[in-house]
Amino acid sequence: MKRLPTLLACSLLASATVSAAGRGTSSTFRYKPTGDDERPVVVDATIGPQGSDFAMRLKFDKLPFGEECKQRCANVTLFLDTDSSPQSGLHLATKGPENGADLAVVIQGVREYKRQDAPPVLMLRVKVRQLGTDASSTDGGELLADLNNRQDPERIQTDGTTVYLLVDATSALLPSARKVRVVYHPPGGKAVQATIPGMLGSGSGRGVQIFKHGSGNWGRAPDADPKKPRTPAAGDNG
């Protein structure tokens, strides 16, 4: 497999828009934690189209789930304005960079209790919601996917503090354009924004190859067993 060429990393201030060069077209942003963050936060992100998905490599400042963070594990939301237009998507009561977002990707470290006499199952859970013009909050959108790293390895993989994620962008109602605006708003911090190629952009079919295979090699996610039983994850860390 080919290695992913070095990506240009940029530190973004609030409302800054950048482009980063790498294999295909991608965007990388970095965020410096304030030191007051109780939960793990994203400190480095690479996001870009990969086929019909948005591929993400998200590096946290500490483990996003597990015993180390206990009840204060990751609870992060990334917003994608898939047509870079404020006319569609989320409409908050207050003006903010999240307005116009068409997708909300919520990443949580959770604890699922299967039996009272057994320890909890620790996992990373990802909810993807599509936000229409009638959505006034993240919870107001349509749930497109409810995934976790145990049952959906073709979509989610973890490696220490790094999370690899593929978000399906094939919804017929999801707006598409040549550019996508990405918004990450850390708790208590200023919003970080970046512009990446959209599904209608040139070269979007090649995209970034975000999943890791072996030592230092990069490629697509492994195939999942289509007959594997699928049950929804339950419980979270609040």
C-alpha positions in Angstrom: 0.0 0.0 0.0 1.1 3.5 -0.6 1.8 5.9 2.2 -0.3 9.0 2.6 1.9 11.9 1.6 2.6 14.5 4.2 -0.4 16.9 4.7 0.0 20.6 5.2 -1.1 21.4 8.7 -2.5 24.8 9.5 -3.4 26.4 12.8 -6.8 28.1 12.4 -8.2 31.0 14.2 -11.9 31.6 14.6 -13.6 31.9 11.2 -10.3 31.3 9.3 -10.7 29.4 6.1 -7.8 27.3 4.7 -7.0 24.6 2.2 -4.4 21.9 2.8 -2.5 19.8 0.3 -2.2 16.0 0.5 -3.2 12.9 -1.3 -6.3 14.0 -3.2 -7.7 17.1 -1.5 -8.1 17.4 2.2 -8.2 19.9 5.0 -6.2 19.7 8.3 -6.8 22.0 11.3 -5.3 22.1 14.7 -6.7 23.3 17.9 -4.7 24.1 21.1 -6.6 23.0 24.2 -7.2 25.7 26.9 -6.2 23.5 29.7 -9.7 23.8 31.2 -11.1 21.0 29.1 -12.7 18.3 31.2 -13.3 16.0 28.3 -11.0 14.9 25.4 -10.9 17.4 22.6 -9.8 17.2 18.9 -6.4 18.8 18.5 -5.7 17.8 14.9 -8.2 16.8 12.2 -7.9 15.7 8.5 -11.2 15.7 6.7 -11.9 15.1 3.0 -14.0 13.2 0.4 -13.2 9.6 -0.1 -15.4 8.1 -2.7 -19.0 8.6 -1.5 -17.9 9.2 2.1 -16.4 12.0 4.1 -13.2 10.5 5.6 -11.9 11.9 8.9 -8.8 11.4 10.9 -9.3 13.0 14.3 -6.5 13.2 16.9 -7.6 13.9 20.5 -5.5 15.4 23.3 -6.2 12.3 25.4 -7.9 8.9 25.0 -11.5 9.6 23.8 -13.0 6.6 25.5 -12.0 3.9 28.1 -11.3 3.7 31.8 -8.9 6.6 31.7 -11.6 9.2 31.1 -14.3 7.3 33.1 -17.5 9.4 33.0 -15.9 12.4 31.3 -15.0 10.9 27.9 -15.2 12.5 24.5 -18.4 14.4 23.5 -17.5 16.2 20.3 -19.6 17.5 17.5 -18.3 18.3 14.0 -20.5 20.3 11.6 -20.4 20.0 7.9 -22.0 22.6 5.7 -22.0 20.3 2.6 -23.0 23.1 0.1 -21.4 26.0 1.9 -24.7 27.8 1.9 -26.5 29.4 4.9 -29.8 28.9 3.1 -29.9 25.2 3.9 -29.3 23.3 7.0 -29.2 24.3 10.7 -30.8 27.5 11.8 -29.9 28.4 15.4 -31.7 31.2 17.2 -28.4 33.0 17.7 -26.0 33.7 14.9 -23.0 31.4 14.9 -20.7 29.6 12.5 -22.7 26.4 12.9 -25.7 28.0 11.0 -26.1 26.4 7.6 -24.6 23.1 8.6 -26.2 20.1 6.9 -24.5 17.3 8.8 -23.7 17.0 12.5 -21.2 14.2 13.5 -21.4 13.5 17.2 -18.5 11.5 18.6 -18.9 10.1 22.2 -17.0 7.8 24.5 -19.6 5.7 26.1 -20.1 2.9 28.6 -22.7 0.2 27.9 -24.0 -1.8 30.8 -25.2 -5.2 29.5 -25.6 -6.9 32.9 -25.6 -5.6 36.5 -23.0 -8.2 37.5 -20.6 -7.5 34.6 -18.3 -4.5 34.0 -19.5 -2.0 31.3 -18.5 -2.3 27.7 -16.4 0.7 26.7 -16.7 2.0 23.1 -16.6 5.0 20.8 -20.1 5.9 19.5 -20.7 8.1 16.5 -24.1 9.6 15.6 -24.6 11.3 12.2 -27.6 13.6 11.8 -28.8 15.4 8.7 -29.9 19.0 9.5 -32.7 20.4 7.4 -33.9 24.0 7.4 -36.4 23.1 10.1 -33.6 22.1 12.5 -33.0 24.6 15.3 -30.6 22.3 17.2 -28.3 19.3 16.6 -31.0 17.0 18.1 -33.6 18.3 15.6 -32.1 16.6 12.6 -32.8 13.2 11.1 -30.6 10.4 12.5 -28.7 8.9 9.5 -26.3 6.6 11.4 -25.7 5.3 14.9 -22.3 3.6 14.8 -19.7 2.3 17.3 -16.2 1.0 16.8 -17.0 -2.5 18.0 -19.8 -3.2 15.5 -18.8 -1.0 12.7 -15.1 -1.4 12.0 -15.6 -0.6 8.3 -16.7 2.9 9.4 -14.8 3.5 12.7 -11.3 2.5 13.8 -9.3 3.8 16.8 -5.5 3.8 17.5 -4.8 5.3 20.9 -5.9 8.9 20.8 -6.6 8.8 17.0 -10.0 8.1 15.5 -10.5 7.1 11.9 -14.1 7.6 10.6 -16.0 7.3 7.4 -19.3 9.3 7.1 -21.7 8.2 4.4 -22.7 11.1 2.2 -25.1 9.3 -0.2 -28.4 10.7 1.3 -30.5 11.9 -1.6 -31.6 14.9 0.4 -28.1 16.0 1.4 -27.0 19.1 -0.5 -23.8 18.9 -2.6 -21.4 21.5 -3.9 -17.8 21.9 -4.9 -16.9 23.2 -1.4 -17.8 22.0 2.1 -17.4 24.1 5.2 -16.3 22.3 8.4 -16.9 23.8 11.8 -15.6 22.6 15.2 -16.6 24.6 18.2 -14.7 23.4 21.3 -16.4 24.0 24.7 -15.4 27.5 26.0 -13.3 28.2 22.9 -13.7 30.0 19.6 -15.0 28.1 16.6 -12.5 26.7 14.1 -13.5 26.5 10.5 -12.0 25.1 7.3 -13.0 24.6 3.7 -12.6 21.3 2.0 -13.6 20.0 -1.4 -17.2 18.9 -1.8 -18.7 15.9 -3.5 -19.0 17.9 -6.7 -15.4 19.1 -6.6 -12.8 17.9 -9.0 -11.0 14.8 -7.8 -13.5 14.1 -5.1 -13.8 10.5 -6.2 -10.1 9.8 -5.4 -10.1 11.6 -2.1 -8.0 10.9 1.0 -7.3 7.4 2.1 -7.9 7.6 5.8 -7.8 4.1 7.3 -4.7 2.5 8.6 -3.4 -1.0 7.7 -0.3 -2.3 9.4 2.6 -0.1 10.4 2.5 3.3 8.7 0.4 2.1 5.8 -2.8 3.8 4.7 -5.8 2.5 2.8 -9.5 2.0 2.8 -11.3 0.5 5.8 -11.5 -3.4 5.9 -14.6 -5.0 4.6 -17.3 -5.8 7.2 -19.3 -9.0 7.4 -22.6 -8.0 5.8 -24.3 -10.8 7.8 -23.0 -9.6 11.1 -25.8 -9.0 13.6 -26.4 -5.3 14.3 -27.9 -4.0 17.5 -28.0 -0.4 18.6 -25.6 0.8 21.2 -27.0 2.1 24.5 -25.9 4.3 27.2 -23.4 7.1 27.2 -21.2 9.0 29.7 -23.5 12.0 30.0 
